[in-house]
Amino acid sequence: MRLLIFGIPAALQQQRFSPIAHDGAAGTRVEWIRVAIVLLILVAAIAANLVANVWFPSALEQAPVIGLAVWIAILLTAPVRRPDWTVLRGAALSAVFLLALVAAASMMQVERLPATSWHTALGMGFISAVFNNIPLTALALKQGGYDWGFLAFAIGFGGSIIWFGSSAGVAIADMFPNAKSAATWLRHGWFITPAYVAGFVAMLMILGWHPG
């Protein structure tokens, strides 16, 4: 349902901004070595997550297992294709900022948070669009009592209404500073809000609220 609401206007916007080219530019080719490197990094992240959760769950509380696996994969493949290290400065500043948000969220008193319900989960989708979804997810995990499917949808999809709501949006805005305009995001991406509400309501009617 949500795809029907936002997919069509988003596709029309994209077509107006950058029309589909029937033929690729002359000389364009896929560099399969870089594709293989990206796949290796993804496999490393997935494998680290799987191994840690299944066999060493305590390790997840002691070290950033997935992040370490990704960095090991990047460093191992660096001699094959040199990464663009110039982006590290901006990425480091964003990472410090996000870590500060998570630290601030961890200091909040859980007992003073609103009671968990589908109403709260729906509202968290809007809040995470302006507060960033990482600290909100940390708070929700600490509080407990949510239907995790609804929470993931709310924070993941609803939290992406504007650029600041997701880590990916923050990273893109660091690369393209002109993207740091909430008004522009709302003006051109207004259809995300009704799509989020419609998707949430559809899930509620079909699946029901089952906190775990």
C-alpha positions as a Markdown table, in Angstrom:
| # | Residue | x | y | z |
|---|---|---|---|---|
| 1 | Met | 0.0 | 0.0 | 0.0 |
| 2 | Arg | 2.7 | 2.5 | 1.0 |
| 3 | Leu | 4.6 | 1.7 | -2.3 |
| 4 | Leu | 1.5 | 2.7 | -4.3 |
| 5 | Ile | 1.3 | 6.0 | -2.4 |
| 6 | Phe | 4.9 | 7.1 | -2.6 |
| 7 | Gly | 6.4 | 5.0 | -5.4 |
| 8 | Ile | 4.6 | 6.6 | -8.3 |
| 9 | Pro | 5.2 | 10.3 | -7.4 |
| 10 | Ala | 8.8 | 9.4 | -6.4 |
| 11 | Ala | 9.4 | 7.7 | -9.8 |
| 12 | Leu | 7.9 | 10.7 | -11.6 |
| 13 | Gln | 10.2 | 13.1 | -9.7 |
| 14 | Gln | 13.2 | 11.0 | -10.5 |
| 15 | Gln | 12.3 | 10.9 | -14.1 |
| 16 | Arg | 12.0 | 14.6 | -14.3 |
| 17 | Phe | 15.3 | 15.1 | -12.5 |
| 18 | Ser | 17.3 | 12.5 | -14.3 |
| 19 | Pro | 15.4 | 10.8 | -17.2 |
| 20 | Ile | 16.1 | 7.1 | -17.9 |
| 21 | Ala | 18.8 | 6.7 | -20.5 |
| 22 | His | 18.0 | 3.8 | -22.9 |
| 23 | Asp | 21.7 | 3.4 | -23.8 |
| 24 | Gly | 24.6 | 3.8 | -21.4 |
| 25 | Ala | 27.3 | 6.4 | -22.0 |
| 26 | Ala | 30.0 | 5.3 | -24.4 |
| 27 | Gly | 32.9 | 3.6 | -22.6 |
| 28 | Thr | 30.9 | 2.9 | -19.4 |
| 29 | Arg | 31.8 | -0.5 | -17.9 |
| 30 | Val | 31.2 | -2.3 | -14.7 |
| 31 | Glu | 34.4 | -2.7 | -12.6 |
| 32 | Trp | 33.8 | -6.2 | -11.3 |
| 33 | Ile | 36.7 | -6.0 | -8.8 |
| 34 | Arg | 34.9 | -3.2 | -6.9 |
| 35 | Val | 31.7 | -5.1 | -7.1 |
| 36 | Ala | 33.4 | -8.1 | -5.5 |
| 37 | Ile | 34.9 | -5.9 | -2.8 |
| 38 | Val | 31.5 | -4.5 | -1.9 |
| 39 | Leu | 30.1 | -8.0 | -1.8 |
| 40 | Leu | 32.9 | -9.1 | 0.5 |
| 41 | Ile | 32.3 | -6.3 | 2.9 |
| 42 | Leu | 28.6 | -7.2 | 3.0 |
| 43 | Val | 29.3 | -10.8 | 3.6 |
| 44 | Ala | 31.8 | -9.9 | 6.4 |
| 45 | Ala | 29.1 | -7.8 | 8.1 |
| 46 | Ile | 26.4 | -10.5 | 7.8 |
| 47 | Ala | 28.8 | -13.3 | 8.9 |
| 48 | Ala | 30.0 | -11.3 | 11.9 |
| 49 | Asn | 26.4 | -10.5 | 12.9 |
| 50 | Leu | 25.3 | -14.1 | 12.5 |
| 51 | Val | 28.3 | -15.7 | 14.3 |
| 52 | Ala | 28.1 | -13.2 | 17.2 |
| 53 | Asn | 24.4 | -13.6 | 17.7 |
| 54 | Val | 24.4 | -17.4 | 17.5 |
| 55 | Trp | 27.6 | -18.3 | 19.3 |
| 56 | Phe | 29.0 | -15.2 | 21.1 |
| 57 | Pro | 26.1 | -13.0 | 22.1 |
| 58 | Ser | 28.0 | -11.4 | 24.9 |
| 59 | Ala | 30.6 | -10.1 | 22.4 |
| 60 | Leu | 28.0 | -7.7 | 21.0 |
| 61 | Glu | 27.9 | -5.9 | 24.4 |
| 62 | Gln | 31.7 | -5.7 | 24.6 |
| 63 | Ala | 32.8 | -4.6 | 21.2 |
| 64 | Pro | 31.4 | -3.3 | 17.8 |
| 65 | Val | 31.6 | -6.7 | 16.2 |
| 66 | Ile | 30.0 | -5.8 | 12.9 |
| 67 | Gly | 31.9 | -2.5 | 12.6 |
| 68 | Leu | 35.2 | -4.3 | 13.2 |
| 69 | Ala | 34.4 | -6.9 | 10.6 |
| 70 | Val | 33.6 | -4.2 | 8.0 |
| 71 | Trp | 36.9 | -2.4 | 8.8 |
| 72 | Ile | 38.9 | -5.6 | 8.5 |
| 73 | Ala | 37.3 | -6.3 | 5.1 |
| 74 | Ile | 38.1 | -2.7 | 4.0 |
| 75 | Leu | 41.7 | -2.9 | 5.1 |
| 76 | Leu | 42.2 | -6.3 | 3.5 |
| 77 | Thr | 40.9 | -5.2 | 0.2 |
| 78 | Ala | 42.6 | -1.7 | 0.3 |
| 79 | Pro | 45.7 | -2.9 | -1.6 |
| 80 | Val | 43.5 | -4.2 | -4.4 |
| 81 | Arg | 41.4 | -1.0 | -4.8 |
| 82 | Arg | 42.4 | 2.1 | -2.7 |
| 83 | Pro | 39.4 | 3.5 | -0.8 |
| 84 | Asp | 38.6 | 7.2 | -0.9 |
| 85 | Trp | 40.0 | 8.1 | 2.4 |
| 86 | Thr | 39.2 | 11.8 | 1.9 |
| 87 | Val | 35.6 | 11.2 | 3.0 |
| 88 | Leu | 36.7 | 10.0 | 6.5 |
| 89 | Arg | 36.9 | 13.5 | 8.0 |
| 90 | Gly | 33.2 | 14.3 | 7.3 |
| 91 | Ala | 32.2 | 10.8 | 8.2 |
| 92 | Ala | 34.1 | 10.9 | 11.5 |
| 93 | Leu | 32.3 | 14.1 | 12.5 |
| 94 | Ser | 28.9 | 12.6 | 11.7 |
| 95 | Ala | 29.9 | 9.4 | 13.7 |
| 96 | Val | 30.9 | 11.4 | 16.7 |
| 97 | Phe | 27.6 | 13.4 | 16.5 |
| 98 | Leu | 25.5 | 10.2 | 16.3 |
| 99 | Leu | 27.4 | 8.6 | 19.2 |
| 100 | Ala | 26.7 | 11.7 | 21.2 |
| 101 | Leu | 23.0 | 11.3 | 20.5 |
| 102 | Val | 23.1 | 7.6 | 21.5 |
| 103 | Ala | 24.9 | 8.5 | 24.7 |
| 104 | Ala | 22.4 | 11.2 | 25.5 |
| 105 | Ala | 19.5 | 8.8 | 24.9 |
| 106 | Ser | 21.1 | 6.2 | 27.2 |
| 107 | Met | 21.0 | 8.7 | 30.1 |
| 108 | Met | 17.3 | 9.2 | 29.8 |
| 109 | Gln | 15.2 | 7.6 | 32.5 |
| 110 | Val | 13.2 | 4.8 | 30.9 |
| 111 | Glu | 10.5 | 4.9 | 33.6 |
| 112 | Arg | 9.6 | 8.4 | 32.5 |
| 113 | Leu | 9.1 | 7.4 | 28.9 |
| 114 | Pro | 5.5 | 7.1 | 27.5 |
| 115 | Ala | 3.9 | 3.7 | 27.9 |
| 116 | Thr | 4.6 | 1.3 | 25.0 |
| 117 | Ser | 1.6 | 1.0 | 22.7 |
| 118 | Trp | 0.9 | 1.2 | 18.9 |
| 119 | His | 0.1 | 4.9 | 19.4 |
| 120 | Thr | 3.6 | 5.4 | 20.8 |
| 121 | Ala | 5.2 | 3.4 | 18.0 |
| 122 | Leu | 3.3 | 5.5 | 15.4 |
| 123 | Gly | 4.5 | 8.7 | 17.1 |
| 124 | Met | 8.1 | 7.4 | 17.2 |
| 125 | Gly | 8.1 | 7.3 | 13.4 |
| 126 | Phe | 7.6 | 11.0 | 13.3 |
| 127 | Ile | 9.9 | 11.8 | 16.2 |
| 128 | Ser | 12.8 | 9.7 | 14.7 |
| 129 | Ala | 12.6 | 11.8 | 11.5 |
| 130 | Val | 13.9 | 14.8 | 13.5 |
| 131 | Phe | 15.7 | 13.2 | 16.3 |
| 132 | Asn | 17.5 | 10.4 | 14.4 |
| 133 | Asn | 16.5 | 6.8 | 14.6 |
| 134 | Ile | 19.6 | 5.4 | 16.3 |
| 135 | Pro | 19.0 | 6.9 | 19.8 |
| 136 | Leu | 15.3 | 6.2 | 19.6 |
| 137 | Thr | 16.0 | 2.6 | 18.8 |
| 138 | Ala | 18.4 | 2.4 | 21.7 |
| 139 | Leu | 15.7 | 3.8 | 24.0 |
| 140 | Ala | 13.0 | 1.4 | 22.7 |
| 141 | Leu | 15.3 | -1.6 | 23.2 |
| 142 | Lys | 16.0 | -0.5 | 26.7 |
| 143 | Gln | 12.4 | 0.1 | 27.5 |
| 144 | Gly | 11.0 | -3.1 | 25.9 |
| 145 | Gly | 7.4 | -4.0 | 25.4 |
| 146 | Tyr | 7.1 | -3.1 | 21.7 |
| 147 | Asp | 5.9 | -5.1 | 18.7 |
| 148 | Trp | 9.3 | -5.1 | 17.1 |
| 149 | Gly | 8.0 | -5.4 | 13.5 |
| 150 | Phe | 5.9 | -2.2 | 14.0 |
| 151 | Leu | 8.8 | -0.4 | 15.7 |
| 152 | Ala | 11.2 | -1.3 | 12.9 |
| 153 | Phe | 8.8 | 0.0 | 10.3 |
| 154 | Ala | 8.1 | 3.2 | 12.2 |
| 155 | Ile | 11.7 | 4.1 | 13.0 |
| 156 | Gly | 13.1 | 2.9 | 9.7 |
| 157 | Phe | 10.5 | 4.2 | 7.2 |
| 158 | Gly | 8.9 | 7.0 | 9.2 |
| 159 | Gly | 12.3 | 8.1 | 10.4 |
| 160 | Ser | 13.4 | 8.7 | 6.9 |
| 161 | Ile | 10.9 | 11.5 | 6.2 |
| 162 | Ile | 13.7 | 14.1 | 6.3 |
| 163 | Trp | 17.5 | 13.8 | 5.9 |
| 164 | Phe | 18.3 | 14.0 | 9.6 |
| 165 | Gly | 16.1 | 11.0 | 10.5 |
| 166 | Ser | 18.5 | 8.3 | 9.3 |
| 167 | Ser | 22.3 | 7.7 | 9.3 |
| 168 | Ala | 22.2 | 7.2 | 5.5 |
| 169 | Gly | 20.5 | 10.6 | 5.2 |
| 170 | Val | 23.2 | 12.2 | 7.3 |
| 171 | Ala | 25.9 | 10.6 | 5.3 |
| 172 | Ile | 24.4 | 11.7 | 2.0 |
| 173 | Ala | 23.9 | 15.3 | 3.3 |
| 174 | Asp | 27.6 | 15.3 | 4.3 |
| 175 | Met | 28.5 | 14.6 | 0.7 |
| 176 | Phe | 25.9 | 17.0 | -0.7 |
| 177 | Pro | 25.5 | 19.9 | 1.7 |
| 178 | Asn | 22.6 | 21.4 | -0.3 |
| 179 | Ala | 20.5 | 18.4 | 0.9 |
| 180 | Lys | 20.5 | 19.8 | 4.5 |
| 181 | Ser | 17.1 | 21.5 | 4.1 |
| 182 | Ala | 14.2 | 20.0 | 6.0 |
| 183 | Ala | 11.8 | 22.3 | 4.1 |
| 184 | Thr | 13.1 | 21.0 | 0.7 |
| 185 | Trp | 12.7 | 17.4 | 1.8 |
| 186 | Leu | 9.1 | 18.0 | 3.0 |
| 187 | Arg | 8.2 | 19.9 | -0.1 |
| 188 | His | 9.5 | 17.3 | -2.5 |
| 189 | Gly | 8.9 | 14.2 | -0.4 |
| 190 | Trp | 5.5 | 15.1 | 1.2 |
| 191 | Phe | 4.1 | 11.7 | -0.1 |
| 192 | Ile | 6.3 | 9.8 | 2.4 |
| 193 | Thr | 4.2 | 10.9 | 5.3 |
| 194 | Pro | 0.8 | 9.6 | 4.1 |
| 195 | Ala | 2.6 | 6.5 | 2.9 |
| 196 | Tyr | 4.0 | 5.9 | 6.4 |
| 197 | Val | 0.6 | 6.4 | 8.0 |
| 198 | Ala | -1.2 | 4.1 | 5.5 |
| 199 | Gly | 1.4 | 1.4 | 5.8 |
| 200 | Phe | 1.2 | 1.5 | 9.6 |
| 201 | Val | -2.6 | 1.3 | 9.6 |
| 202 | Ala | -2.6 | -1.5 | 7.1 |
| 203 | Met | -0.1 | -3.5 | 9.3 |
| 204 | Leu | -2.3 | -2.8 | 12.3 |
| 205 | Met | -5.5 | -4.0 | 10.6 |
| 206 | Ile | -3.9 | -7.1 | 9.0 |
| 207 | Leu | -1.4 | -8.2 | 11.6 |
| 208 | Gly | -2.5 | -6.6 | 14.8 |
| 209 | Trp | -0.4 | -5.3 | 17.7 |
| 210 | His | 1.6 | -8.1 | 19.4 |
| 211 | Pro | 4.2 | -6.7 | 21.9 |
| 212 | Gly | 7.0 | -9.0 | 22.8 |
